[in-house]
Structure formats: structure tokens, C-alpha cells
Amino acid sequence: MRRIDSGVLGLEQGAITLFSDFEDGGPMWSAQGPREARRSVAFSGPFRSTPVVHVTLSMWDVHHATNMRAEIVAENVTPEGFDVVFRTWGDTRIARMRADWLALGEVVHDDDWDVD
């Protein structure tokens, strides 16, 4: 378990459109097999250490005649940001996808001293 002093707990959240492939026949809509969409997110300011990041699907527009297969994760998490990664496979056809995210971690407090 990670313990965070509540006086330095920072929380940032956001939403990101991962792709909209139905308009131009992009790979999530027109291809089959393993596919991946990756988007980088930069925090508004750095955390003191690597935060915990939670990512969830907030909108997905899937073709009704195919199986719905999906994985969404946060990868390459650093104090400055992370990558939202969406994967699908098989015959799944996805027109559009949006993800919501939440980052929790330690931030610099105004009373912290920087002694070098």
C-alpha cells in the first residue's frame, strides 16, 4: 500500500479522445487483428513522485455486428505525464473512443524547503 501525506496529495483528471476512425476508414474501424492507439498526456505540473493513474473508457462507439474486445491502460507513468493505451483485436470495429483519467500522488507543498 502506498501512503501519501494528505497535506501534499495532488489530484488531476482529464479526458482524451483516442481516435475517431470511422470518418476516414482508420485502422480501428476498417482493420482486423491486433491494433493499438496510444496518446500521451502531460500533467499541468509535475508530481513529486510517480503518481497512481487510473484510466477508464468514457465513450466508445462500436459496430453492432462485431465482438467488443478492449483493453485500456496507463503506461510509461512519470511525474510529468503518461500514455493512455487502447488495444483491441479480432474482428472488433470501433468508430470512436474517449478515455477519462485520474492521477493521484504527492505534490510539492508551499512550505517545502529546497536545500542544495
HELIX and SHEET records of a PDB file:
HELIX    1   1 SER A    6  VAL A    8  5                                   3    
HELIX    2   2 PRO A   27  SER A   30  1                                   4    
SHEET    1   A 3 LEU A   9  SER A  20  0                                        
SHEET    2   A 3 ILE A  94  GLU A 106 -1                                        
SHEET    3   A 3 VAL A  52  VAL A  62 -1                                        
SHEET    1   B 3 ARG A  35  ALA A  42  0                                        
SHEET    2   B 3 GLY A  81  THR A  88 -1                                        
SHEET    3   B 3 GLU A  71  GLU A  75 -1                                        
END                                                                             
